[in-house]
C-alpha cells in the first residue's frame, strides 16, 4: 500500500486542474450571471483553489515514509478529503448550471441541508491539511531540512486554524459582506471582493493560502540560508502572515472595505 496516499492526492489534483480548465472554457460560451458574476466564475475559483490545496498535500505526502504512506488512518483521511472535495465542486457546478447560488442558499430544507453538508465537507478538507502538517512537523525522521519541516508544519497547521476561524464566521454570517452592498457596486478585479463594505473573503483567502506561502518560503530559506537563520525567517514570515490575516479579518468584521483602509494607511 506504499504510495497510495500520494497517488490519491496527485489524481485528485489533476482532476481539479482539469475542472478548472473546463470551467474557464464554460465562461467563454455561457454568459449567464449570478450576482453580477459569470455563473462559472465560482466553480472555476473553487476548482483552482482545490487543485492548489491537494497539490500541497500531494507534495508533502510524497515526503512521508512508507509507514505513513501505508497508514490506514492517513489513507482514510486522503479518501475522505478527496470525496468531500469532488462532491463540493460537483454541487457548486450543478447550481451554476442552473443559474442558482451554492453558498448561503438555504431557501428550502433541502438546500439548507445541502449547505450544511458543504460546510462539513469543507471542514474535512481543511482538517486533512492540518493532519498532514502535524505529521510532517513532528516526525523528525522525514528527509526534510529542519526549516522546511517547520515551514510545512506551521503553514499547514496554522493555515488550518485560521481557515476554520474565518470560514466559520463566513458561514455564521450567511454572507461574505459585513454591511449592505449597493446593487451594482464596484468590486476588485479578478477576486470580486467588495470595495464598498467589509468583506470576509480576503482574510479567508490569506488563511487558506498560508498553507502554500509558508512552505514555499521555508523551501527557499532552507536552500539559501544557514539552518538557524532559515528557521527564524520561517517563523517571522509566518507571524507576519498570521498578523495580516487577522488584521484583515478584524477590518472586515468592523465593516470597513479593504481598499479604504489601505488608502487611510497611505495618508498617515
C-alpha positions as a printed Julia matrix, in Angstrom:
268×3 Matrix{Float64}:
   0.0    0.0     0.0
   3.09   2.21   -0.09
   2.49   5.37   -2.08
  -1.31   5.09   -2.03
  -1.84   8.39   -0.18
   0.34  10.27   -2.64
  -1.38   8.63   -5.61
  -4.82   9.58   -4.3
  -3.88  13.22   -3.9
  -1.98  13.51   -7.2
  -5.0   12.08   -9.02
  -7.27  14.49   -7.16
  -5.03  17.42   -8.07
  -5.19  16.52  -11.76
  -8.98  16.2   -11.56
  -9.4   19.69  -10.12
  -6.87  21.16  -12.57
  -8.91  19.7   -15.42
 -12.11  21.01  -13.85
 -10.57  24.47  -13.69
  -9.82  24.4   -17.42
 -13.34  23.18  -18.2
 -14.97  25.93  -16.12
 -12.79  28.56  -17.75
 -13.96  27.34  -21.15
 -17.56  27.3   -19.92
 -17.31  31.02  -19.14
 -16.5   31.68  -22.79
 -19.68  30.04  -24.08
 -22.12  30.77  -21.26
 -22.72  34.45  -20.46
 -25.32  33.96  -17.71
 -24.62  35.65  -14.39
 -25.25  35.28  -10.67
 -24.8   38.4    -8.54
 -23.1   40.28  -11.4
 -20.6   37.46  -11.93
 -20.46  34.75  -14.59
 -22.18  31.59  -13.36
 -18.99  29.58  -13.91
 -16.69  32.01  -12.09
 -17.26  30.45   -8.66
 -16.76  26.85   -9.87
 -13.53  27.98  -11.57
 -12.24  29.65   -8.39
 -13.06  26.62   -6.28
 -11.53  24.21   -8.78
  -8.29  26.2    -8.79
  -8.22  26.55   -5.01
  -8.87  22.83   -4.52
  -6.2   21.95   -7.08
  -3.64  24.02   -5.13
  -4.81  22.52   -1.84
  -4.48  18.92   -2.97
  -1.22  19.65   -4.81
   0.18  20.87   -1.49
  -0.99  17.71    0.26
   0.42  15.51   -2.52
   3.83  17.18   -2.37
   4.06  16.87    1.41
   2.69  13.32    1.46
   5.29  12.36   -1.12
   7.96  13.03    1.51
   6.34  10.82    4.13
   7.87   7.42    4.72
   6.37   4.11    3.64
   4.87   3.59    7.09
   2.79   6.72    6.75
   2.01   6.02    3.1
   0.52   2.68    4.09
  -1.22   4.0     7.2
  -4.91   3.13    7.2
  -5.68   6.34    9.05
  -3.9    8.55    6.52
  -5.45   6.67    3.59
  -8.88   7.22    5.15
  -8.09  10.93    5.57
  -6.97  11.14    1.93
 -10.1    9.42    0.65
 -12.45  11.45    2.86
 -10.89  14.76    1.82
 -10.94  13.78   -1.85
 -14.57  12.64   -1.81
 -15.64  15.81    0.01
 -13.74  17.99   -2.46
 -15.25  16.3    -5.5
 -18.79  16.44   -4.08
 -18.4   20.09   -3.11
 -17.24  21.15   -6.57
 -19.95  18.99   -8.18
 -22.65  20.77   -6.17
 -21.22  24.22   -6.91
 -21.05  23.4   -10.64
 -24.55  21.87  -10.63
 -26.01  25.01   -9.07
 -24.08  27.16  -11.53
 -25.54  25.21  -14.43
 -29.0   26.09  -13.07
 -28.03  29.75  -12.53
 -28.51  29.32   -8.8
 -26.1   30.18   -5.94
 -24.48  27.38   -3.98
 -23.36  29.34   -0.9
 -25.73  30.95    1.61
 -28.67  29.49   -0.34
 -30.98  27.91    2.24
 -34.47  28.74    0.95
 -35.8   25.21    1.44
 -35.0   22.4     3.9
 -33.23  20.54    1.08
 -30.95  23.47    0.26
 -30.35  24.13    3.94
 -29.26  20.51    4.37
 -27.02  20.64    1.3
 -25.4   23.86    2.53
 -24.76  22.28    5.94
 -23.25  19.23    4.21
 -20.97  21.53    2.22
 -19.78  23.07    5.46
 -18.97  19.68    6.98
 -17.15  18.65    3.82
 -15.11  21.84    3.82
 -14.05  21.21    7.42
 -12.88  17.69    6.48
 -10.89  19.03    3.52
  -9.16  21.62    5.69
  -8.51  19.28    8.62
  -6.72  16.89    6.25
  -4.08  19.61    5.73
  -3.68  20.13    9.46
  -3.29  16.38    9.98
  -0.59  16.06    7.3
   1.17  19.19    8.52
   1.23  17.84   12.06
   2.79  14.59   10.88
   5.5   16.4     8.91
   6.23  18.73   11.83
   6.54  16.03   14.48
   8.3   13.29   12.52
  11.96  14.33   12.6
  12.93  11.2    10.66
  11.47  12.59    7.43
  14.02  13.53    4.73
  13.35  17.26    5.13
  15.62  20.11    6.16
  14.62  21.39    9.59
  13.49  24.84    8.33
  11.34  23.25    5.63
   9.8   20.77    8.07
   8.95  23.66   10.4
   7.52  25.67    7.5
   5.3   22.79    6.4
   4.05  22.27    9.94
   3.45  25.94   10.66
   1.91  26.58    7.26
  -0.48  23.65    7.22
  -1.43  23.62   10.9
  -1.59  27.4    11.19
  -3.44  27.69    7.9
  -5.95  25.1     9.08
  -6.68  27.0    12.28
  -7.02  30.37   10.53
  -9.11  28.91    7.71
 -11.56  27.35   10.15
 -11.75  30.62   12.1
 -12.58  32.71    9.03
 -14.77  30.1     7.36
 -16.92  29.54   10.43
 -17.53  33.28   10.68
 -18.4   33.39    6.99
 -20.89  30.58    7.44
 -22.45  32.13   10.52
 -22.77  35.49    8.75
 -24.56  33.84    5.8
 -22.81  36.33    3.55
 -19.29  37.37    2.66
 -20.26  41.01    3.24
 -20.39  42.89    6.53
 -22.75  45.68    5.58
 -25.09  46.16    2.67
 -23.62  46.33   -0.8
 -25.45  48.63   -3.18
 -26.72  46.94   -6.34
 -24.01  47.04   -8.99
 -21.4   48.28   -6.52
 -17.81  48.17   -7.78
 -15.63  45.21   -6.82
 -11.97  44.35   -7.04
 -10.95  42.89  -10.41
 -10.31  39.13  -10.61
 -11.22  38.4    -6.98
 -14.62  40.1    -6.93
 -14.03  41.31   -3.37
 -16.13  44.25   -2.24
 -14.53  47.7    -2.13
 -17.53  49.4    -0.54
 -18.28  47.29    2.55
 -16.44  44.88    4.81
 -15.64  41.58    3.08
 -14.62  38.39    4.88
 -13.16  36.76    1.76
  -9.71  38.43    1.8
  -8.93  37.07    5.27
 -10.27  33.65    4.27
  -8.06  33.72    1.18
  -4.97  34.59    3.25
  -5.79  31.92    5.81
  -6.22  29.21    3.2
  -3.12  30.06    1.21
  -0.89  30.25    4.26
  -0.64  26.51    3.55
   1.32  27.27    0.38
   3.04  30.55    1.22
   4.91  29.48    4.37
   6.23  26.17    2.94
   7.48  27.99   -0.17
   9.36  30.48    2.0
  10.74  27.56    4.03
  11.92  25.8     0.88
  13.75  28.88   -0.42
  15.15  29.77    3.01
  16.47  26.23    3.57
  18.22  26.44    0.21
  19.78  29.89    0.64
  20.41  30.35    4.37
  22.04  28.54    7.29
  19.62  26.39    9.28
  19.08  28.74   12.23
  18.63  31.81   10.04
  16.26  29.93    7.74
  14.15  28.71   10.66
  13.99  32.23   12.1
  12.87  33.6     8.74
  10.13  30.97    8.55
   8.78  31.97   11.96
   8.96  35.69   11.16
   7.2   35.24    7.83
   4.51  33.01    9.35
   3.96  35.52   12.17
   3.61  38.36    9.69
   1.2   36.36    7.52
  -0.88  35.48   10.58
  -0.98  39.12   11.67
  -2.06  40.23    8.19
  -4.79  37.57    8.1
  -6.19  38.55   11.5
  -5.9   42.29   10.75
  -7.84  41.8     7.51
 -10.38  39.69    9.39
 -10.9   42.37   12.06
 -11.18  45.02    9.35
 -13.97  43.09    7.65
 -15.81  42.48   10.93
 -15.76  46.24   11.51
 -17.49  46.66    8.15
 -14.58  48.52    6.59
 -13.6   47.81    2.98
 -10.01  46.77    2.37
  -9.25  49.48   -0.18
 -10.43  52.26    2.14
  -8.16  51.02    4.92
  -5.2   50.92    2.54
  -5.85  54.49    1.46
  -6.07  55.64    5.07
  -2.75  53.97    5.89
  -1.07  55.64    2.9
  -2.2   59.09    4.07
  -0.96  58.63    7.64
